[in-house]
Amino acid sequence: MLQAAVAKAESIGQPQCIVIMDASGCVLGEIRMTGAKFLSRKSARAKALTSASHGVASENIPEAVRAAVAAATDGGVTGLAGGLPIVSNGVLLGGIGVGSGAPEQDLAVAEAALAAI
């Protein structure tokens, strides 16, 4: 998954922070590509955790509760685009979070990682 994500980020010319977590929130793989914004590592982790915890794309966290949930989780849950759940045969296995680009770039990189499964 990391290799596919990095390859996609390179193909679109956008260095990224990429985090892959299991369903319990443990980091399985992580990379900050050269040139990626170092603070995006934190948002990529929050996106992965959000998707691993809730089983939805991070951007699907309702706008009305985003600030409260972010505060309650010390920034661990976010409504930013770029987090996707990892699901196989209907079972939530974890989440991937990507950050440092525009929302559509982050999602394209996360989708490429999922396609590698």
GUDREN-850755 format. One record per residue (C-alpha): x, z, y. Coordinates in nm, 4 decimals. Layout:
+----------+----------+----------+
:       px :       pz :       py :
+----------+----------+----------+
:        X :        Z :        Y :
...
+----------+----------+----------+
***
This chain:
+----------+----------+----------+
:       px :       pz :       py :
+----------+----------+----------+
:   0.0000 :   0.0000 :   0.0000 :
:   0.2775 :   0.0867 :   0.2436 :
:   0.4605 :  -0.2380 :   0.1725 :
:   0.1447 :  -0.4426 :   0.2289 :
:   0.0682 :  -0.2533 :   0.5503 :
:   0.4200 :  -0.3032 :   0.6853 :
:   0.4097 :  -0.6724 :   0.5964 :
:   0.0811 :  -0.7149 :   0.7850 :
:   0.2122 :  -0.5227 :   1.0864 :
:   0.5206 :  -0.7445 :   1.0917 :
:   0.3091 :  -1.0599 :   1.0610 :
:   0.1020 :  -0.9657 :   1.3661 :
:   0.4050 :  -0.8446 :   1.5595 :
:   0.2808 :  -0.4883 :   1.6041 :
:   0.4971 :  -0.2006 :   1.4757 :
:   0.2752 :   0.0744 :   1.3362 :
:   0.2612 :   0.4316 :   1.2166 :
:   0.1005 :   0.4299 :   0.8714 :
:  -0.0138 :   0.7365 :   0.6736 :
:  -0.1675 :   0.7436 :   0.3248 :
:  -0.3330 :   1.0645 :   0.1982 :
:  -0.5026 :   1.1698 :  -0.1196 :
:  -0.8548 :   1.3151 :  -0.1229 :
:  -0.7199 :   1.6659 :  -0.0614 :
:  -0.5342 :   1.5645 :   0.2538 :
:  -0.1847 :   1.5612 :   0.1024 :
:   0.0381 :   1.2874 :   0.2413 :
:   0.1370 :   1.0417 :  -0.0308 :
:   0.3257 :   0.7988 :   0.1903 :
:   0.4112 :   0.7640 :   0.5557 :
:   0.6208 :   0.5407 :   0.7792 :
:   0.6804 :   0.4932 :   1.1482 :
:   0.8059 :   0.1430 :   1.1977 :
:   1.0800 :   0.0862 :   1.4518 :
:   0.9089 :   0.0269 :   1.7848 :
:   0.5875 :   0.2110 :   1.6967 :
:   0.4761 :   0.4752 :   1.9444 :
:   0.5941 :   0.8097 :   1.8089 :
:   0.2785 :   0.9915 :   1.9231 :
:   0.0743 :   0.7449 :   1.7164 :
:   0.2064 :   0.9211 :   1.4079 :
:  -0.0272 :   1.2107 :   1.4905 :
:  -0.3297 :   0.9844 :   1.5417 :
:  -0.2513 :   0.7913 :   1.2208 :
:  -0.2480 :   1.1222 :   1.0287 :
:  -0.5801 :   1.2247 :   1.1873 :
:  -0.7343 :   0.8871 :   1.1005 :
:  -0.6186 :   0.9157 :   0.7380 :
:  -0.7427 :   1.2752 :   0.7118 :
:  -1.0787 :   1.1847 :   0.8657 :
:  -1.1343 :   0.9033 :   0.6180 :
:  -1.0078 :   1.1061 :   0.3215 :
:  -1.2308 :   1.3984 :   0.4148 :
:  -1.5484 :   1.2152 :   0.5125 :
:  -1.5241 :   0.8993 :   0.3013 :
:  -1.5956 :   0.6729 :   0.5994 :
:  -1.4006 :   0.4684 :   0.8508 :
:  -1.2695 :   0.7053 :   1.1172 :
:  -1.4538 :   0.5132 :   1.3882 :
:  -1.7829 :   0.6036 :   1.2157 :
:  -1.7616 :   0.9660 :   1.3282 :
:  -2.0618 :   0.9904 :   1.5630 :
:  -1.9708 :   0.9799 :   1.9305 :
:  -2.1911 :   1.2832 :   1.9986 :
:  -1.9776 :   1.5126 :   1.7790 :
:  -1.6285 :   1.3626 :   1.8169 :
:  -1.5022 :   1.6073 :   2.0792 :
:  -1.6449 :   1.9118 :   1.9006 :
:  -1.5097 :   1.8076 :   1.5606 :
:  -1.1696 :   1.7277 :   1.7074 :
:  -1.1593 :   2.0699 :   1.8746 :
:  -1.2765 :   2.2501 :   1.5608 :
:  -1.0081 :   2.0813 :   1.3494 :
:  -0.7274 :   2.1085 :   1.6060 :
:  -0.7214 :   1.7297 :   1.6315 :
:  -0.7318 :   1.6773 :   1.2558 :
:  -1.0499 :   1.4697 :   1.2713 :
:  -1.0833 :   1.1742 :   1.5057 :
:  -1.3259 :   0.8990 :   1.5917 :
:  -1.0504 :   0.6504 :   1.6732 :
:  -1.0518 :   0.3205 :   1.4830 :
:  -0.7792 :   0.2656 :   1.2258 :
:  -0.8707 :   0.5024 :   0.9435 :
:  -1.0296 :   0.3789 :   0.6211 :
:  -1.1252 :   0.5574 :   0.2996 :
:  -0.9534 :   0.4658 :  -0.0254 :
:  -1.2300 :   0.4232 :  -0.2834 :
:  -1.2072 :   0.3002 :  -0.6420 :
:  -1.5050 :   0.2646 :  -0.8735 :
:  -1.7126 :   0.4672 :  -0.6308 :
:  -1.4656 :   0.7579 :  -0.6273 :
:  -1.3061 :   0.8679 :  -0.3008 :
:  -0.9312 :   0.8804 :  -0.3663 :
:  -0.8065 :   0.9408 :  -0.0123 :
:  -0.7594 :   0.7692 :   0.3195 :
:  -0.5230 :   0.5507 :   0.5159 :
:  -0.4617 :   0.5834 :   0.8864 :
:  -0.2839 :   0.3349 :   1.1106 :
:  -0.1944 :   0.3760 :   1.4747 :
:   0.0146 :   0.2246 :   1.7531 :
:  -0.1674 :  -0.1006 :   1.8111 :
:  -0.5025 :  -0.2053 :   1.9470 :
:  -0.7990 :  -0.0902 :   1.7340 :
:  -0.8387 :  -0.4320 :   1.5708 :
:  -0.4666 :  -0.4393 :   1.4848 :
:  -0.4784 :  -0.0906 :   1.3341 :
:  -0.7776 :  -0.1898 :   1.1207 :
:  -0.6169 :  -0.5169 :   1.0080 :
:  -0.3113 :  -0.3265 :   0.8849 :
:  -0.5255 :  -0.0646 :   0.7057 :
:  -0.7341 :  -0.3389 :   0.5430 :
:  -0.4192 :  -0.5146 :   0.4226 :
:  -0.3047 :  -0.1907 :   0.2584 :
:  -0.6390 :  -0.1508 :   0.0804 :
:  -0.6293 :  -0.5122 :  -0.0370 :
:  -0.3005 :  -0.4347 :  -0.2148 :
:  -0.4704 :  -0.1929 :  -0.4558 :
+----------+----------+----------+
***
